Amino acid sequence: MKSVRGVPQLAALQLTPAVAVLMEAVLREAERRDLAVYLVGGPVRDLLLRQPLRDVDLIVEGDAEALARAAAPAGAAVVSHDRFGTVRLQSADAALDLAGARRERYPRPGALPIVEPGTVEEDLRRRDFTVNAMALPLTRAAARGAGAQGSAGASPLLEPEGARADLEARVLRIFHAHSFHDDPTRALRAARLAARLGFRLSRGSRSALRDALRDGAFGAVSGERLRREIEKLFADATLRLDPSAALRLLAEWHVLGALEPGLTLERAAAGPLRRLGRAIATPPWPAGSLKLRPWATGLAVWLAELDATLRRRTLRRLAVRGEAAERIEGFPRRRDRWLRAIERSRGRGAVDALLGAIDEESLLALWCYAPPAGRRRIARWALEDRPRRLPLSGSDLTALGLAGPAVGSALARLRAAFLDGAVRDREAALALARELAARAATAPPRAARKPD
């Protein structure tokens, strides 16, 4: 970890070396161009709270993309997001997000904003909550704009009135009474921040949220935008967020019912959701062949206690389609069947035959709902048995005369025997394989199935 050279107020950031390289390059080029650059938003909040930083967000009073392209070290890429005037400077090991200072206006409640160039003060006031609207000047031009004398000492913090007091009181306060009308997804961000950092919505902000709910503001938000916020809710478990705590706040604020009538957080789902949060932060086993999507597992766990009709409606509202929707919708039925099968299974081979056919996201959801003995079995299989490989392959079986479905059946028998300890090495495996091949050769052919 290191701090950025020549910027004493960033000493507390303790950036990783890869991020510090990008930051140094950007600030060096900004000083050469006499551009004002600020650290803004969540990173400033977390710096003041002495929380570890997960992002570095910069505002530039000027052309952010031109600055990023001029500053990019060898091998770094610049990815532009023209819709919102933001750009990402990306190296192999790190990333920085830059944006030109901007203002925005909402053509109608719930719509995406129209973004225009603006001042840093306008940029701060367009943000969701006062504690996320502070800026730390990083260059001499920024310090001059903030009223600092030269470059000596730490630069003053730019902040809306009351922001520091709100931070100390751990209060989330919106900027104006129609903030939730403009962007209702701010309510979901409020729940994440409140649950993760121990904050609460101010009384005026709660009143403004009630007004937005009364006026049906959430109905104008697309399912894709809502799903992205739900994705962040479960992804934030890596930051020690308890998903059940955030969802409980959304239920108490009557936001869940505004997303879809009847949607709630059932008490039976709270424990499995807490377990899922801990598992996302500290996985109980390495991920399998599929890349785990925390939100897909999270929705399976959360919605499992709701009736099937409400579950389907909620998935449609959140624009969850295809394979993910099918797995989440059918999880409760499969969960109950799997849990009974785990309890009845005798031997590690039987557990392997059951769990080996379950996708990674459903497997983690199953673990969240399983009793302690079931969780131990699932974790032992994922950690110890799943990685084990048979000492022979399908080609060995075809060499013995097996073909077609008989190869798969024999491999399943051999794997069960291997995991149960009846087969310990290649010689024993080949002996059993020969026995299975001999049985297959003498077995009578199956009767052809009559057409329906």
N, C-alpha and C positions, 0 to 999 in steps of 0.2 A: 504494500500500500504506500502511496506517496501523495504529497500535496503538490499544487501547481506552483512552479517557480515564478517569483515576481508578483504573486498575488497573495499577500499575507492574510487577507480575510478568508481565504479558502483553505487555510492550514487544517481547519477542523473537518474538512470534507473527507480526507483520507481516501482519495480516489485510487482505484486500481491502476497499476502502471499503464495498462493499455488505454484506459479512459483518459489518464493524465496526458498521454502523448497527443491525443486528439484535442484536448482542451488547450494545451500549450500552443499547438499549431493555429487553432482558431483565434486565440487571444493575441498571439504574435501578429497575425495578419490584420486583425482588427485594429491594433495599435498603429500599425503601419498606415492604415487607411483612415485613422482617427474616427473609428466607429464606436458608438455606444453599445456595449454588450452587457446583459444582465443575466444572472441566475434567477429563475423565477419559479413560482408555484410550489408544488409539493416538495421539491428538494430544499427550498428555503425553510418551509414549515418543519420538515424533518430535521434539518440542521439545528434549528432553534430548540426542537424537542429532544435533541441529542439521540435521534433515531438513525439507524444505518440507512444510507441512501441506496435506492435501487435504480434511479434514473438521474440523468443530468439534462435539464431543459434550459435552453438559452433563448433570450429575445435579443434581436438585433434591430437597432433603429437604422434601417437601410435594407439593402438587398441581401437577404439571408442566403439565397442560393449562390449568388456571386461570391460571397464571403466563403462559403463552404467549399466551393470548387477551387478557389484560389488557395485555401488553407490545406486542402486534402493532402496528407502525406502519401508517399508512394504506396500503392497497393490498396488505398482506401477508396471506397465508392461513395458517390453522392446520389441519393434517391430523393426525387422531388415529389411532393404531393401538392400539385398546383391548386386543387380545389380549396385548400385552406391556407395556402402560402407557407407551408412548412417543408422542411428538408431534413433528411437524416444523413449524417456523416458516419459511414460504417466501415470499420476495419475488420480483420479476421476475428478479433477478440473483444471488440467493444463498439459502442455506438453513442453518438451525441445527437440530440434533436435540437434544431434551430428553427426559429420562426421570425419573420419580420413583425415588428410591432403593428398591431391591427386593431380595428374596431369592428363590431359586427352588429347586425340588426336582423330581427326575425320577421319574415314577411307574414307569418301567421303562427299561432300557438302550435308547438310540437314540430315545426318545420326545421330543416337544417338552416343555419344562419347564412346571411349574405355577408361576406368578409371583405373589408376594405382596408387599405393602409391607414395607420393611425399612430398616435403617440404611445409611449410606454404607459403613461397614466391611463389612457383609454384602454389599453390592452389589459391592464390589471383589473379595471372595473368591469370588464366583460366576463370575468371568471365567476365560478359558482359560489364560493364562500370567501369571506374576508381572510381566513387563515391560509387560503390558497392563492392570495393575491398580493404577496409581498415579493419584492425584487431586490437582489443584492448586486450593486454595480461592480463590474469586473474590469473595466477599462477606464483610462483617464477621462475619455469623453463622457462615459456614463457617470463617473464621479462628479464631473463638472456640472452635468445636468441635474444631479441630485443635490448640488450645493456644497460638495466637498471642496476643500482647499488643496489644489494640486493632487499629488498622488501619495502624500504622506499619511500614514495611519490607515485605519480601516475605513472603508467607504460607508456612508450612511445607508440605512435600509429604507427603500421606498415602500410605503405601506398605506392602505386606506385607513381612514380614521377608525380607531378601535380595534384594528386587526391584532395588534400585540396583546391587548387586553383580552380579546376573544381566545387567543391562543393560550394564555395563562389560565383562563377560566375553562378551557376545553369546550368551547362553544362553537357550533357551526351556524354562521349567520349569513343569509343571502343579502344581496345588494339592494334589491327593490322588490316591491310586493308582487310583481308579475314574473319573477325569476322562474318559478316552477311552471307557469303558463308557457313561457318561452321555450323552456327545455325541461320537460317532466323527468327526463332520465337523471336529473340532478338529485332527485329523491333516492334513487338507487345508489348513487355515489355517496350520498349522505349516510345511508345505512352502512355501507362498507367502511367509511371513515370512522363513524361513531363506534361501530363494533370493534374495529381494529385498534383504534387509538384511545378509546374510552371517552369520546366526545358526546355531546348531546345537541339537538337542534334548539336554537333559541325560541322563545315563546312567539316572537313575531314570525319566524320562519315556519313554525308549526301552523300558525294561522294562515300564512300564505299557501302552504301545502294543502290545507283543508279547502281553501278557496279553489285551488287548481283541480282538486278532486271533484268538488261540487260542480265545476264548470265542464267536466269531462275532458280535461286537457290530455289525459293519457291515451284517449282513443285516437288521437291524431298521430301518435308515434308508431312508426313501422315496426313490424315484428323483428326485423333484422337488427334494428337499433336496440330494442329491448333485449334480444338474445345476447348481443355483444356485452351489455352490462351484466347479464347473468354469468356470462363467461368470465368476466373480470372478478365477479363475486367469488367464484370457486377458485380461480387462479390466485387470488389474494390469500388463499390458505397457506401459500408458501411464505407469506409474511406473518404467519400465526393468526390469521383471521379465522374465527369460528364461523363457518357458513350459517349454522343454525341461529347464531346471535344476530347476524345481519338480516336473515329472513324473518326472524321474530320481530325486529323493529319494523320491517316493511308491513308485516301483518298488523302490528299495533297502530301504525300510521294509516291503515286501510288502503295501502298502495297495492297489495297483492290482489285484492278484490277488484281494483280498478284495472289491473292488467287483464284479468279474466274473471267474470262473475263466479263466485264460489271458491276461488283459489285461496288457499290458506296454508299454514304450516301446522300439520297435525302433530300432536304431542309424541306419537310413536315414532316419528321421523327424526326428532331432535337428537336422540342419542346416536343413531347411525350417522347423522350429519356431522356431529362433533367428532366421531371416530374418523369419518372421511377427511375432515379438516386436518387432523393430526397425521393421517396417512399421506395426504398431499404434501405436507411440510416435511415429513420424514417417512418415505415409502417403506412399507413392511417387507418389500422384496423388489428386486430390479424389474423394470418394465419388460414385458415380453416382446413378441415380434411386432405387435401393433403399438404405435405411438399412443400413449394414454392422453385422452382429452378430459381434463378434470370436470368440465361442464357437463359432458355426457354422463359421466358417472354421478355427478351431483344431481342432475335432473332425475336420473333413475332412482336414486335414494330418496330425494325429496318427494317426488310425485307418486311413489309406490303406495303410499297410504291413502291416496285419493281414489275415488271410483273411476272406472275405466273411461266413462264418457267425459268427465272433467279432465282427465289426464290427456285424452286425445285433443280436446278443445285447447288446452293450455299449450300443447306442442304446436298446434296450428298457429296459435296467437304468437308464439315465439319463433315462428318460421323454421321450426325443426322438421326436416323432411327426410325421406329416403331411409337408408339403413339405420341411421341414428334414431329416428323416430320409431321405427319398428322395434328396435331393441329396448328402448325406454318404455314404450307402451306395453310390451309383453313381459317386462322384467318381473312384476309381482308374481305372476303365475309361474314363471320358470324358477324364481327365487324359492318359492315354497316347495316345489318339486325337488330342486337341488339340495335344499337343506335337509329334507327327509332322506334323500339318497346318501348324503354325506354321513348322516347319523347311522344308517344301516350298513354302510360299506365296511367290509372286513378285509383288511390288508391294504397296503400302499398301492398295489396294482389296481384295485378296484377304484380307489380315489383318483388315481391317474387317468383311468378310462373315463371317469366322470368329468373331472376338471379340465382335462386336456382339450375338450371340445368347446369350452366356454371362452368367449372373447375377453380380452384384457379388461375392458371397462366394466363389463358385467361381472367379471371375477372380483374386482375390487368392491363393487357395489354389494355383491354377495357376502364378502368378508365383513363389510360394515354391518350387515344384518345378522350375521351368524353368532351363535352363543360362543362363549370362550373356547370350548373344546373344538367347535367347528372352525373358529379363526385359527387355532393352532394347527389344525390339519391342513387348512388352505395355505397358510404361510409355510409350513414344512414342505408341502408339495411344490410350491413356487420356488422356494429357496434351494431345496435339495433334490427333489425327484424330477422336476421338469427339465433341468439342464442335463440330466444323465442320458447317455446315448447307448443304445444296444451295441454289443460287440460284433454284430453282423448286420447286413443290409438286405434290402429287397433283392438285389442281384444275387446274393448268396442263395436266397430261396428259389429264385427262378432257375438257378443252376441245379437245384435239387428236383426240378420238375414241376414246381408250383407255378400257377399262372392265374391271371385275372383276379377276381375277388378273394380267391384263396390266399394270395400273397398278403393282402391287408389283414385278413383274419388271423393268419399265422403270426404276422408281426405283432398284432395286438396280444395274442396269447403269450408270445415270447417276452414282450415288454412287461406284462403283468408278472410273469414268473421271475424276470430279472429284478424288478423292484421289490418283490416279496422275498427275494433271497434264494429261491429255488434254483435259479441259474446265475452263476457267479462269473463265468468267463466264456471266451469264445468257444472252447471245446464243448462245454456243457450246452451252450446255446445251439451249436450245430447238431448235437445229439438230439435235442428236443425237436429241432427243425426237421431232421430226418424222420423222426417218429410222426410228426404232423404230416409230412409229405407222403409217407407210407399210408397213413389213414385216408388221406385225400385220394390216393390212387385206387384204393379198394372200396371207397364209399360208393353206393349206388347213385347214379345221376338223379338230380332233382327233376321232379315232374314239371313239364312245361306249364306255365301259367295260362289258364284259359282266358281268352279275350273277354272283356266286360261286355 
